[in-house]
Amino acid sequence: MKIKLLLLSGLFSVSAFAQEAGDKYIESDVIPLAGKKGFSFETRAGDFVFKPFVLVQTSAKVNYYDDEGLELSDQDNIANSGFEIGNALLGFAGKAFGKLTFNMTLNAAQSGDALLQQAWFDLNLKDELRFRFGKFKTPYNQAYLVTLGETLFPALPVSLTAPVNIPYSLNSVNPNVATGFDLGVQVHGLLARKWEYRVGVFNGTGIGVNGAKKTLSDDLGVPSLLYAGRIAYMPKGVMPTHQGSPEQLSDSKWLVALSTSYNVEANWQASNDFRAGVEFAYLYRRLYLAAEAYYLNVKFTKRQQIAQPYNFLGGYVQGGYFVSDKAQLAMRYDLYNRNSLKTDGFLNLPALGVNYFIAGYNLKLQAMYQYLGKWGHENQLARDNDDLGLAQHFAQVMLQFSF
């Protein structure tokens, strides 16, 4: 084997494996790695490529909570603050025999089953037909499908990550909109270089469970799994998996996509959760824009003896612009109907950010500030309960290194 340098298409992407010519199908949207330059091992015949990678994200965070969410015995408004390592990824990716691509990633910042962030291989029959097996990102939410390390903000929208408020006790934590990483199988591909589809079946237990622990649904008579799908239209070719890169300041791409999923007997047989979303992303030279809207329906199983379902809405719009070849300014507005449509009121979370790319060292500096506001609530109790566990003021500075 010989070691050779591969020029990668983005600051933190691995499209060198798949985007060999223009709009060839990209699978790097689920590979959170690498820098502008890196090294790989390749056979002389070129039928096997193996690339190790590292990505470390270290942050300083400040969270300020309003008074109604505090315990009487602990009146500290500032909590969950200080320094953290959000991700410490060590893994490898590559291709084999012209038909297989693969990736395995460990996250040393996590524990338990979440230590294995992802592990999958793709059987690539052709661009139009591919099969993926293992642990990887479910086909839902554009905010999750972008490459880790290439996001506009260091923190995901709260409307995706914060659990919903339900006035009943479930057998596990309340669900949130995003589904993230999971174990399963997926068929996916690129049609006419404009239509990307992904259809998969997953355990529905998320990144924190690596075992097969599901049953048959008592209500529906089908396996209690997560069934998910997404279709995206990209008229100008494959949309890059970053949210703005200093290496691609002349691109012109956009997409619209629809996604849905149904988690049968989610939350340990307590409910059937239906999700649906619509998304838009636009990249033109130095400008990046994105918007998503999503819907979550939580319908309890018969054994719960709760007839009424609960419906939740959320969404965000965000944009970034490179004011120089290294500096990108960002804005986001996040909206969340966390108490369900049965209760008036929305959380709204405006945020500002700045990203600075330190060329030649594979470093990226990100900073953001986010404010949590509340409007439209019927009474003060609903207003106070809506943001429990969420910070009124949030600030983060993150430095990222990768190779």
BAVEXBA-806044 format. One record per residue: x, y, z of N, C-alpha, C in turn; residue number from 1. Coordinates in steps of 0.02 Angstrom, whole numbers, plus 50000, padded with zeros to 5 digits. Atoms other than C-alpha are relative to their C-alpha. Layout:
% residues N
PT/X/Y/Z/X/Y/Z/X/Y/Z/NUM
...
% end
This chain:
% residues 403
PT/50042/49941/50000/50000/50000/50000/50044/50062/50000/1
PT/49965/49937/49997/50055/50177/49973/49955/50053/50028/2
PT/50038/49946/49970/50002/50333/50065/50002/50059/49952/3
PT/50001/49941/50043/49946/50479/49958/49949/50050/50025/4
PT/50045/49946/49980/49863/50646/49990/49942/50004/49952/5
PT/50061/49990/50040/49684/50666/49930/49973/50069/50014/6
PT/50032/49935/49992/49615/50839/49900/49926/49989/50007/7
PT/50071/50011/49986/49441/50839/49976/49962/50062/49979/8
PT/50039/49945/50029/49301/50948/49910/49981/50053/50050/9
PT/50023/49951/49951/49251/51033/50073/50047/50001/50059/10
PT/49957/49993/49943/49333/51091/50232/49993/49941/50047/11
PT/50010/50057/49956/49256/50947/50330/49957/49948/49967/12
PT/50040/50050/50033/49186/50825/50202/50045/49947/49970/13
PT/49962/50054/50030/49238/50663/50120/49973/49984/49932/14
PT/50029/50013/50065/49161/50683/49950/50051/49975/49950/15
PT/49951/50030/50044/49326/50625/49875/49984/49927/49986/16
PT/50018/50070/50010/49255/50450/49895/49946/49991/49948/17
PT/50059/50011/50042/49098/50480/49794/49990/50053/49947/18
PT/50013/49947/50049/49094/50649/49708/50060/50005/49953/19
PT/49942/50003/50043/49221/50601/49578/49992/50042/49938/20
PT/50011/49961/50060/49139/50696/49437/49935/50038/50006/21
PT/50059/49957/50001/49022/50842/49452/49946/49979/50047/22
PT/50059/50015/49960/48854/50781/49512/49993/49926/50017/23
PT/50003/50070/49978/48899/50601/49553/49969/49997/50069/24
PT/50036/50007/49936/48799/50536/49700/50048/50006/50059/25
PT/49958/49988/49941/48868/50593/49868/49973/49961/50059/26
PT/50021/50032/49939/48862/50483/50022/50034/50031/50061/27
PT/49964/49971/49944/48970/50596/50130/49955/50041/50046/28
PT/50045/49962/49957/48815/50679/50204/49992/49969/50069/29
PT/50004/50031/49935/48825/50555/50347/50068/49985/50029/30
PT/49932/50014/49976/49014/50552/50371/50028/50064/50030/31
PT/49978/49939/49968/49069/50680/50500/50075/50004/50006/32
PT/49927/50002/49996/49251/50700/50457/50032/50052/49957/33
PT/49937/49987/50028/49403/50766/50387/50012/50072/49982/34
PT/49980/49932/50013/49495/50919/50338/50011/50013/49926/35
PT/49988/49981/50069/49546/51009/50182/50048/49952/49967/36
PT/49954/50051/50025/49689/50887/50163/50004/49944/50052/37
PT/49993/50056/49956/49712/50716/50236/50040/49946/49965/38
PT/49965/50055/50032/49792/50549/50200/49956/49939/50000/39
PT/50038/50062/50005/49723/50382/50148/50046/49945/49976/40
PT/49963/50058/50024/49785/50208/50111/49962/49971/49940/41
PT/50032/50023/50061/49750/50143/49937/50042/49946/49966/42
PT/49965/50052/50036/49793/49985/49843/50023/50026/49932/43
PT/49974/49978/50065/49892/50001/49683/49947/49996/49946/44
PT/50053/50008/50050/49742/49940/49583/49943/50050/50011/45
PT/50053/49952/49986/49631/50071/49667/49934/49970/50020/46
PT/50063/50032/49983/49501/49943/49719/49985/50002/50075/47
PT/50011/49994/49929/49520/49980/49904/50031/50065/50026/48
PT/49977/49938/49969/49533/50149/49995/49980/50000/50073/49
PT/50013/49999/49928/49546/50167/50183/50025/50066/50028/50
PT/49982/49935/49975/49544/50337/50267/49983/50006/50074/51
PT/50014/49984/49929/49562/50365/50456/49986/50074/50008/52
PT/50015/49929/49989/49497/50528/50528/49988/50013/50074/53
PT/50012/49976/49932/49480/50628/50689/49963/50065/49995/54
PT/50033/49936/49994/49362/50768/50735/49987/50014/50074/55
PT/50008/49981/49930/49365/50858/50904/49967/50068/50002/56
PT/50036/49937/49990/49243/50995/50956/50001/50016/50075/57
PT/49997/49980/49931/49280/51085/51119/49968/50069/50007/58
PT/50041/49940/49995/49167/51224/51184/50002/50030/50070/59
PT/50018/49965/49938/49136/51353/51318/49928/50020/49994/60
PT/50072/49987/50003/48951/51371/51361/49978/50038/50062/61
PT/50033/49965/49945/48846/51487/51468/49924/49993/49990/62
PT/50073/50006/50000/48662/51450/51509/49971/50039/50058/63
PT/50035/49960/49949/48553/51575/51603/49927/49981/49999/64
PT/50069/50023/49995/48384/51509/51664/49957/50051/50037/65
PT/50044/49953/49964/48235/51615/51715/49976/49969/50066/66
PT/50013/50021/49931/48169/51603/51892/49950/49943/50007/67
PT/50052/50049/49989/48016/51493/51865/50023/49928/49990/68
PT/49975/50068/50011/48121/51344/51813/50049/49977/50054/69
PT/49950/50016/49950/48231/51346/51969/49970/49964/50060/70
PT/50019/50031/49938/48221/51235/52121/50005/50050/50057/71
PT/50000/49953/49944/48180/51327/52282/50065/49995/50040/72
PT/49938/50010/49962/48336/51253/52362/50062/50022/49962/73
PT/49943/49981/50041/48448/51309/52219/49979/50057/49954/74
PT/50022/49941/50037/48424/51486/52154/50052/50026/49951/75
PT/49950/49979/50048/48571/51490/52035/49969/50004/49930/76
PT/50027/49991/50067/48511/51563/51870/50048/49973/49947/77
PT/49950/50026/50047/48673/51511/51784/50016/49928/50020/78
PT/49988/50072/49988/48688/51322/51770/50020/49968/49934/79
PT/49978/50037/50060/48754/51191/51648/50047/50042/49957/80
PT/49953/49954/50034/48893/51312/51605/50072/49977/50014/81
PT/49929/50018/49994/49081/51294/51583/50027/49974/49935/82
PT/49968/50028/50059/49187/51193/51463/49976/49929/49987/83
PT/50020/50068/50017/49140/51034/51371/50033/49979/49935/84
PT/49982/50029/50065/49195/50919/51232/49936/49967/49974/85
PT/50062/50025/50027/49038/50893/51130/50008/49937/49959/86
PT/49985/50058/50042/49115/50771/51008/50075/49989/49997/87
PT/49931/50020/50009/49279/50677/51002/49999/49936/49958/88
PT/50011/50055/50047/49267/50568/50848/50065/49970/49975/89
PT/49944/50038/50029/49389/50435/50793/49970/49945/49958/90
PT/50030/50050/50043/49347/50328/50644/50038/49990/49936/91
PT/49971/50010/50067/49382/50270/50470/49942/49990/49951/92
PT/50048/50008/50054/49291/50270/50304/50038/49980/49938/93
PT/49966/50020/50061/49327/50206/50131/49955/49965/49951/94
PT/50037/50037/50050/49276/50103/49983/50038/49936/49983/95
PT/49969/50065/50015/49309/49925/49925/49968/49970/49939/96
PT/50020/50041/50057/49298/49830/49761/49951/50036/49953/97
PT/50041/49961/50046/49206/49970/49671/49926/49998/50015/98
PT/50071/50008/49986/49039/49920/49750/49981/50016/50072/99
PT/50014/49991/49930/49055/49950/49936/50033/50063/50026/100
PT/49971/49947/49960/49080/50105/50042/49983/49985/50073/101
PT/50010/50017/49930/49093/50098/50231/50024/50056/50045/102
PT/49981/49951/49950/49112/50201/50388/49988/49972/50069/103
PT/50011/50016/49930/49136/50168/50573/50030/50056/50041/104
PT/49980/49943/49961/49147/50308/50701/49985/49989/50073/105
PT/50008/50001/49928/49174/50306/50888/50002/50072/50026/106
PT/50002/49933/49970/49132/50459/50993/50021/49993/50073/107
PT/49973/50008/49933/49243/50462/51147/49968/50048/50050/108
PT/50034/49954/49955/49139/50605/51219/49935/49970/50027/109
PT/50062/50033/49978/48991/50484/51242/50017/49936/50038/110
PT/49991/50062/49962/48966/50326/51344/49945/49951/49982/111
PT/50051/50050/50014/48867/50165/51336/49996/49985/49926/112
PT/50010/50016/50070/48793/50117/51168/50011/50060/49955/113
PT/49989/49940/50040/48808/50298/51109/50074/50010/49983/114
PT/49929/49996/50018/48997/50274/51107/50011/49982/49927/115
PT/49999/50016/50072/48969/50193/50937/49953/50049/49966/116
PT/50042/49950/50032/48908/50344/50841/49968/49973/49937/117
PT/50026/50030/50060/48890/50255/50675/50046/49945/49976/118
PT/49963/50055/50030/48943/50096/50587/49957/49971/49945/119
PT/50042/50023/50055/48878/50054/50414/50042/49984/49939/120
PT/49970/50009/50066/48919/49993/50241/49945/50006/49948/121
PT/50045/49990/50057/48838/50033/50074/50016/49951/49945/122
PT/49993/50040/50061/48810/49911/49932/49977/50043/49942/123
PT/50013/49951/50053/48821/50025/49780/49992/49964/49933/124
PT/50011/50033/50064/48741/49935/49633/50008/50050/49943/125
PT/49992/49944/50046/48731/50101/49540/49975/50062/50036/126
PT/50021/49939/49967/48695/50283/49578/49926/50000/50017/127
PT/50072/50001/49989/48509/50248/49565/49977/49950/50052/128
PT/50021/50053/49954/48507/50099/49683/50057/49980/50046/129
PT/49951/50017/49949/48605/50080/49843/49965/49975/50062/130
PT/50028/50029/49938/48577/49983/50004/50049/50014/50057/131
PT/49958/49985/49942/48643/50039/50173/49977/49958/50059/132
PT/50014/50044/49943/48655/49926/50326/50042/50024/50060/133
PT/49961/49984/49940/48705/49968/50505/49968/50056/50040/134
PT/50021/49943/49959/48695/50122/50616/50019/50064/49965/135
PT/49988/49938/50038/48676/50289/50528/49942/50048/50011/136
PT/50052/49949/49991/48569/50445/50515/49936/49980/49964/137
PT/50065/50013/50030/48385/50419/50484/49983/50054/49950/138
PT/50014/49951/50054/48316/50507/50328/49947/50051/50019/139
PT/50048/49951/49976/48231/50650/50418/50038/50060/50027/140
PT/49971/49937/49978/48278/50834/50449/50066/50017/49966/141
PT/49940/49977/50034/48402/50926/50341/50053/50023/50050/142
PT/49953/49976/49950/48481/50999/50498/50045/49944/50025/143
PT/49961/50057/49979/48540/50824/50546/50040/49969/49943/144
PT/49969/50034/50055/48587/50764/50373/50062/50035/49973/145
PT/49939/49966/50019/48721/50896/50345/50059/49969/50038/146
PT/49941/50030/49969/48898/50844/50388/50016/50034/50066/147
PT/49979/49973/49936/48946/50865/50569/50065/50039/49991/148
PT/49942/49958/50010/49072/51007/50577/49991/50050/49946/149
PT/50014/49952/50054/48996/51098/50429/49933/50035/50009/150
PT/50064/49968/49986/48840/51165/50514/50010/50075/50010/151
PT/49999/49927/49995/48797/51350/50518/50009/50022/50072/152
PT/49996/49985/49929/48780/51350/50708/50029/49940/50037/153
PT/49974/50057/49962/48870/51244/50840/49946/49961/50037/154
PT/50055/50035/49966/48701/51200/50919/49941/49994/49952/155
PT/50058/50012/50043/48552/51123/50828/49940/50040/50025/156
PT/50060/49965/49977/48381/51209/50833/49966/49964/50058/157
PT/50034/50027/49941/48291/51185/50999/49937/49963/49980/158
PT/50062/50032/50021/48132/51139/50906/50010/49928/49977/159
PT/49985/50069/50019/48219/50980/50848/50021/49957/50059/160
PT/49967/50040/49949/48307/50928/51006/49964/49998/50067/161
PT/50033/49997/49934/48198/50980/51156/49939/49953/50001/162
PT/50058/50044/49996/48070/50849/51213/49935/50039/50007/163
PT/50065/49967/49997/47886/50893/51197/49973/49994/50072/164
PT/50034/50002/49935/47777/50929/51349/49934/49962/49993/165
PT/50061/50040/50000/47643/50796/51379/49979/49990/50073/166
PT/50022/50006/49930/47537/50792/51539/49988/49929/50022/167
PT/50006/50070/49981/47559/50604/51554/50070/49971/50009/168
PT/49936/50033/49989/47698/50489/51612/50009/49945/49949/169
PT/49984/50053/50049/47778/50385/51475/50051/49952/50030/170
PT/49953/50050/49976/47888/50232/51494/50073/50019/49987/171
PT/49933/49973/50010/48039/50334/51437/49992/50076/49994/172
PT/50003/49927/50005/48080/50516/51406/49950/50019/49944/173
PT/50046/49977/50052/47956/50618/51305/50035/50006/49933/174
PT/49967/49998/50066/47989/50613/51117/50018/50072/49980/175
PT/49984/49936/50032/48070/50754/51020/49990/49991/49925/176
PT/50014/50003/50072/48051/50796/50835/50052/49960/49963/177
PT/49947/50033/50038/48220/50735/50774/50005/49926/50018/178
PT/49989/50071/49988/48258/50550/50756/50074/49980/49999/179
PT/49928/50009/49994/48448/50560/50728/50025/49933/49977/180
PT/49969/50064/50018/48556/50403/50721/49957/49942/50025/181
PT/50037/50060/49980/48477/50230/50728/50027/49941/49961/182
PT/49979/50061/50034/48506/50049/50677/49946/49977/49952/183
PT/50049/50023/50047/48423/49985/50520/50029/49987/49931/184
PT/49982/50011/50070/48426/49961/50333/49965/50052/49957/185
PT/50027/49947/50041/48396/50089/50197/50017/49988/49926/186
PT/49988/49998/50072/48377/50092/50009/49998/50073/49979/187
PT/49995/49930/50019/48429/50255/49928/50035/50006/49934/188
PT/49968/49990/50064/48492/50329/49767/49985/50069/49971/189
PT/50006/49936/50035/48500/50474/49645/49973/49986/49930/190
PT/50033/50011/50064/48382/50479/49496/50007/50062/49956/191
PT/49993/49946/50049/48420/50584/49341/50042/50057/50028/192
PT/49956/49950/49969/48549/50678/49448/49962/50058/50031/193
PT/50041/49947/49972/48405/50779/49520/49957/49977/50059/194
PT/50045/50025/49949/48299/50668/49631/50039/49951/50045/195
PT/49970/50045/49952/48371/50590/49788/49946/49971/50045/196
PT/50049/50032/49957/48268/50464/49885/50035/49957/50052/197
PT/49976/50044/49946/48295/50371/50049/49938/49970/50034/198
PT/50054/50035/49967/48177/50240/50121/50032/49947/50045/199
PT/49967/50046/49954/48223/50142/50277/49955/49976/50055/200
PT/50033/50028/49941/48167/50036/50423/50053/49996/50055/201
PT/49952/49994/49946/48251/50064/50592/49969/49974/50065/202
PT/50025/50021/49935/48236/50006/50772/49954/50052/50032/203
PT/50039/49947/49969/48168/50175/50825/50019/50014/50071/204
PT/49977/49990/49932/48267/50173/50986/50056/50051/50005/205
PT/49952/49947/49999/48395/50305/50936/50072/49978/50008/206
PT/49928/50013/49998/48583/50319/50956/50022/49963/50063/207
PT/49979/50028/49937/48585/50256/51135/49985/49926/50009/208
PT/50015/50072/49994/48531/50075/51098/50028/49965/49938/209
PT/49971/50039/50055/48631/49952/50992/49971/49930/49993/210
PT/50027/50067/50002/48528/49797/51026/49931/49997/49969/211
PT/50066/50011/50028/48371/49722/50950/49951/49987/50057/212
PT/50042/50003/49941/48239/49756/51082/49926/50012/49985/213
PT/50069/49983/50017/48075/49782/50987/49956/49938/49995/214
PT/50050/50053/50002/47915/49678/50979/49952/50011/49942/215
PT/50055/49986/50046/47757/49666/50874/49952/50048/50033/216
PT/50049/49951/49975/47630/49805/50891/49935/49965/50020/217
PT/50065/50028/49978/47477/49755/50993/49943/50032/49961/218
PT/50054/49964/50033/47371/49887/50905/49998/49989/49925/219
PT/49997/50001/50073/47432/49873/50725/50020/49933/49971/220
PT/49981/50066/50024/47500/49696/50712/50061/49999/49955/221
PT/49939/49996/50041/47663/49752/50628/50059/50007/50048/222
PT/49942/49991/49956/47841/49755/50696/50004/50072/50027/223
PT/49998/49934/49968/47862/49900/50818/50067/50033/49985/224
PT/49939/49970/50025/47996/49987/50716/49986/50070/49974/225
PT/50005/49933/50030/48030/50159/50641/50003/49993/49925/226
PT/50003/50002/50073/47978/50173/50459/50007/50072/49974/227
PT/49983/49931/50018/48053/50326/50373/50016/50006/49926/228
PT/49984/49987/50069/48072/50405/50202/50010/50074/49986/229
PT/49986/49930/50020/48134/50564/50117/50012/50002/49925/230
PT/49986/49989/50070/48134/50630/49940/50018/50073/49990/231
PT/49975/49932/50011/48230/50784/49882/50008/50013/49925/232
PT/49993/49977/50069/48225/50880/49718/50055/50051/49997/233
PT/49942/49957/50006/48389/50961/49666/50011/50017/49926/234
PT/49999/49987/50072/48368/51043/49495/50068/50018/49971/235
PT/49933/49982/50023/48549/51103/49485/50053/49950/50019/236
PT/49953/50051/49981/48627/50941/49538/50003/49991/50076/237
PT/49996/50019/49930/48675/50867/49706/50017/50059/50044/238
PT/49988/49947/49951/48664/50990/49849/50057/49979/50046/239
PT/49946/50017/49953/48826/50995/49951/49974/49987/50070/240
PT/50022/50018/49934/48815/50926/50126/50026/50048/50054/241
PT/49979/49949/49952/48884/51084/50208/49951/50058/49999/242
PT/50042/49940/49996/48799/51245/50261/50042/50062/49989/243
PT/49955/49945/50017/48928/51358/50182/50072/49980/50012/244
PT/49930/50020/49995/49111/51320/50147/50044/50051/49964/245
PT/49954/49953/50034/49257/51438/50107/50032/49971/49938/246
PT/49972/50032/50059/49313/51310/49979/49952/49999/49941/247
PT/50050/50003/50052/49152/51325/49879/49958/50065/50000/248
PT/50033/49935/49999/49109/51510/49863/49973/50020/49932/249
PT/50027/49985/50066/49054/51498/49681/49944/49953/49980/250
PT/50053/50048/50015/48922/51360/49692/49933/50034/49992/251
PT/50069/49979/50006/48741/51382/49642/49956/49938/50000/252
PT/50041/50061/49993/48627/51243/49707/49941/50016/50046/253
PT/50055/49996/49953/48458/51224/49792/49961/49935/50000/254
PT/50041/50060/49995/48340/51088/49850/49936/50015/50039/255
PT/50060/50005/49959/48166/51057/49916/49990/49926/50015/256
PT/50006/50070/49981/48125/50898/50010/49940/49990/50046/257
PT/50054/50021/49956/47985/50806/50097/50024/49937/50037/258
PT/49979/50058/49962/48012/50679/50236/49944/49981/50048/259
PT/50050/50024/49953/47906/50572/50350/50026/49938/50035/260
PT/49982/50062/49964/47921/50434/50479/49943/49982/50047/261
PT/50050/50026/49954/47811/50326/50588/50035/49952/50047/262
PT/49967/50041/49950/47881/50255/50749/49947/49960/50038/263
PT/50053/50042/49972/47768/50110/50797/50019/49979/50071/264
PT/49989/50014/49929/47752/50088/50985/50066/50028/50023/265
PT/49941/49965/49975/47887/50215/51019/49994/50008/50076/266
PT/50001/49988/49928/47935/50258/51198/49978/49938/50039/267
PT/50012/50063/49965/47928/50076/51254/49925/49985/50004/268
PT/50070/50022/50010/47753/50034/51190/49948/50050/50026/269
PT/50047/49951/49973/47674/50195/51254/49962/50038/49946/270
PT/50032/49958/50051/47635/50286/51091/50025/49982/49931/271
PT/49980/50003/50070/47640/50283/50901/50013/50072/49977/272
PT/49980/49932/50016/47733/50437/50841/50007/50009/49924/273
PT/49997/49985/50071/47704/50507/50666/50034/50068/49991/274
PT/49964/49938/50014/47821/50641/50596/49995/50015/49925/275
PT/49998/49978/50070/47817/50742/50435/50036/50067/49997/276
PT/49962/49938/50006/47928/50882/50372/50009/50021/49928/277
PT/49984/49971/50065/47964/50997/50227/50061/50045/50010/278
PT/49939/49962/49992/48131/51080/50196/50022/50033/49935/279
PT/49974/49962/50057/48219/51203/50082/50071/50021/50017/280
PT/49932/49977/49991/48403/51242/50059/50024/50033/49935/281
PT/49979/49960/50058/48486/51368/49943/50072/50022/50011/282
PT/49930/49980/49998/48670/51397/49908/50018/50038/49937/283
PT/49980/49959/50057/48726/51539/49796/50060/50041/50019/284
PT/49937/49967/49986/48906/51593/49802/50013/50004/50075/285
PT/49984/49991/49930/48935/51666/49975/49939/49993/50046/286
PT/50062/50001/49962/48753/51651/50030/49974/49929/50009/287
PT/50034/50063/49986/48672/51501/50114/49936/50014/50038/288
PT/50065/49993/49966/48487/51492/50163/49970/49931/50009/289
PT/50034/50063/49987/48386/51351/50240/49939/50012/50043/290
PT/50061/49996/49959/48213/51326/50314/49970/49930/50004/291
PT/50035/50063/49990/48119/51179/50386/49937/50012/50042/292
PT/50060/50001/49958/47945/51150/50456/49983/49927/50012/293
PT/50012/50069/49984/47894/50990/50545/49941/49993/50048/294
PT/50060/50016/49963/47746/50907/50628/50009/49933/50035/295
PT/49995/50062/49961/47739/50775/50765/49931/49985/50029/296
PT/50062/50024/49971/47584/50675/50810/50015/49941/50047/297
PT/49991/50052/49950/47590/50572/50970/49932/49970/50017/298
PT/50063/50035/49988/47449/50445/50978/50013/49941/50046/299
PT/49987/50050/49950/47442/50335/51130/49971/49932/49981/300
PT/50025/50068/50013/47422/50146/51120/49940/49986/50045/301
PT/50062/50016/49963/47264/50063/51185/50014/49985/50073/302
PT/49985/50017/49930/47351/50000/51341/50010/50062/50044/303
PT/49992/49938/49962/47384/50181/51392/49932/50028/50022/304
PT/50067/49977/49984/47195/50213/51395/49994/50077/49999/305
PT/50004/49927/50011/47218/50392/51332/49976/50009/49928/306
PT/50030/49999/50067/47103/50425/51185/50028/50056/49957/307
PT/49983/49941/50039/47162/50597/51132/50074/50001/49979/308
PT/49931/49991/50022/47319/50620/51025/50025/50071/50015/309
PT/49969/49934/49991/47440/50766/51044/50039/50017/49937/310
PT/49968/49977/50062/47504/50869/50896/50046/50059/50015/311
PT/49950/49949/49988/47659/50978/50892/50026/50027/49934/312
PT/49973/49967/50059/47730/51102/50766/50066/50033/50018/313
PT/49937/49965/49991/47904/51173/50744/50031/50018/49933/314
PT/49966/49982/50062/48020/51249/50618/50051/50055/50012/315
PT/49949/49948/49994/48163/51368/50586/50017/50026/49930/316
PT/49970/49972/50060/48238/51481/50454/50067/50028/50019/317
PT/49932/49976/49984/48423/51521/50449/50037/50019/49936/318
PT/49960/49978/50057/48550/51603/50337/50070/50017/50021/319
PT/49931/49982/49987/48736/51631/50324/50030/50033/49939/320
PT/49968/49963/50055/48845/51747/50220/50074/50009/50016/321
PT/49928/49990/49993/49034/51751/50195/50017/50073/49986/322
PT/49980/49930/50008/49088/51930/50226/50072/50005/49977/323
PT/49933/50006/50027/49264/51875/50184/50011/49927/49981/324
PT/49987/50069/50019/49346/51716/50120/50006/49953/50060/325
PT/49992/50042/49941/49365/51655/50300/49945/50010/50052/326
PT/50048/49984/49948/49224/51736/50400/49929/49996/49973/327
PT/50070/50009/50019/49039/51689/50391/49955/50024/50058/328
PT/50049/49978/49951/48899/51780/50483/49936/49958/49992/329
PT/50058/50044/50002/48742/51681/50529/49943/50028/50043/330
PT/50060/49982/49963/48563/51713/50588/49951/49941/49997/331
PT/50050/50054/49999/48425/51592/50640/49940/50023/50042/332
PT/50061/49990/49960/48245/51605/50699/49966/49933/50006/333
PT/50025/50067/49984/48176/51448/50783/49932/50008/50034/334
PT/50068/49996/49973/47991/51421/50823/49977/49930/50022/335
PT/50015/50067/49972/47920/51280/50931/49934/50003/50039/336
PT/50063/50009/49965/47744/51233/50985/50007/49941/50048/337
PT/49978/50055/49957/47810/51129/51130/49944/49971/50043/338
PT/50055/50023/49958/47648/51118/51231/49942/49969/49961/339
PT/50048/50030/50045/47550/51048/51082/49947/50051/49979/340
PT/50053/49956/50026/47406/51124/50984/49942/50006/50049/341
PT/50053/49995/49950/47293/51094/51134/50009/50061/50045/342
PT/49983/49944/49957/47380/51237/51225/50029/50056/49958/343
PT/49976/49942/50038/47407/51411/51154/50072/50016/50020/344
PT/49933/49975/49984/47582/51481/51143/50056/49966/49962/345
PT/49941/50025/50035/47747/51461/51053/50063/50025/50035/346
PT/49932/49977/49985/47930/51468/51100/50030/50027/49937/347
PT/49963/49974/50057/48031/51578/50984/50070/50017/50022/348
PT/49930/49996/49980/48220/51576/50985/50043/50030/49945/349
PT/49954/49969/50048/48316/51703/50882/50073/49989/50021/350
PT/49929/50013/49986/48504/51671/50868/50044/50036/49949/351
PT/49949/49970/50042/48657/51758/50798/50065/49960/50007/352
PT/49938/50037/49997/48822/51676/50754/50052/50026/49952/353
PT/49944/49984/50045/48992/51697/50673/50045/49939/49996/354
PT/49954/50055/50011/49107/51565/50598/50063/50026/49968/355
PT/49936/49979/50029/49291/51587/50561/50041/49938/49984/356
PT/49963/50058/50025/49389/51461/50458/50074/50017/49998/357
PT/49928/49989/49997/49575/51451/50496/50033/49954/49949/358
PT/49976/50040/50056/49643/51391/50330/50071/49973/50014/359
PT/49934/50031/49994/49791/51273/50327/50011/49961/50064/360
PT/49994/50035/49936/49762/51207/50504/49939/49957/50016/361
PT/50061/50040/49990/49592/51122/50484/49963/50021/50064/362
PT/50033/49973/49942/49524/51233/50623/49940/50042/49979/363
PT/50059/49960/50011/49352/51311/50631/49976/50026/50067/364
PT/50024/49968/49939/49296/51435/50763/49928/50023/49990/365
PT/50070/49981/50004/49109/51457/50794/49978/50032/50066/366
PT/50029/49967/49941/49017/51573/50913/49928/50016/49986/367
PT/50071/49984/50009/48831/51600/50941/49970/50025/50066/368
PT/50042/49980/49944/48705/51683/51056/49927/49987/49981/369
PT/50070/50016/50012/48524/51628/51073/49957/50024/50058/370
PT/50048/49977/49950/48377/51706/51165/49935/49961/49993/371
PT/50064/50036/50000/48219/51612/51215/49944/50047/50020/372
PT/50058/49960/49987/48057/51709/51203/49937/49958/49999/373
PT/50064/50036/49996/47876/51658/51234/49944/50048/49982/374
PT/50057/49957/50017/47716/51726/51157/49938/49959/49986/375
PT/50064/50030/50017/47532/51686/51139/49972/49951/50050/376
PT/50024/50048/49951/47508/51583/51297/49935/50024/50033/377
PT/50065/49983/49972/47335/51576/51374/50005/50026/50071/378
PT/49993/49978/49931/47394/51598/51553/50074/49994/50021/379
PT/49931/49999/49977/47552/51619/51657/50027/49931/50014/380
PT/49977/50068/49986/47559/51435/51708/50024/49966/49937/381
PT/49979/50030/50063/47565/51377/51527/50064/50032/49974/382
PT/49939/49964/50021/47696/51510/51491/50061/49975/50039/383
PT/49944/50022/49959/47804/51454/51637/50020/49928/49985/384
PT/49985/50071/50012/47790/51268/51596/50031/49987/49932/385
PT/49979/50012/50070/47831/51290/51412/50076/49993/49994/386
PT/49928/49999/50009/48017/51323/51434/50038/49964/50055/387
PT/49965/50036/49946/48056/51208/51581/50059/49960/49972/388
PT/49939/50035/50022/48233/51143/51563/50038/50034/49945/389
PT/49967/49963/50054/48278/51270/51428/50026/50066/50026/390
PT/49969/49937/49978/48393/51420/51451/49968/50059/49965/391
PT/50026/49939/50030/48326/51595/51425/50054/50034/49958/392
PT/49943/49974/50038/48499/51654/51369/50051/49944/49993/393
PT/49951/50053/50013/48624/51536/51289/50055/50027/49955/394
PT/49942/49979/50041/48799/51572/51222/50050/49943/49997/395
PT/49951/50053/50009/48929/51454/51152/50055/50023/49953/396
PT/49942/49990/50044/49103/51469/51079/50032/49931/49991/397
PT/49974/50067/50014/49169/51312/50994/50059/50003/49952/398
PT/49942/50008/50044/49338/51272/50920/50003/49927/49977/399
PT/50002/50067/50030/49345/51123/50802/50065/49986/49962/400
PT/49942/50023/50038/49493/51025/50736/49985/49933/49969/401
PT/50010/50064/50033/49492/50883/50612/50055/49985/49950/402
PT/49956/50020/50056/49600/50784/50493/49975/49934/49973/403
% end
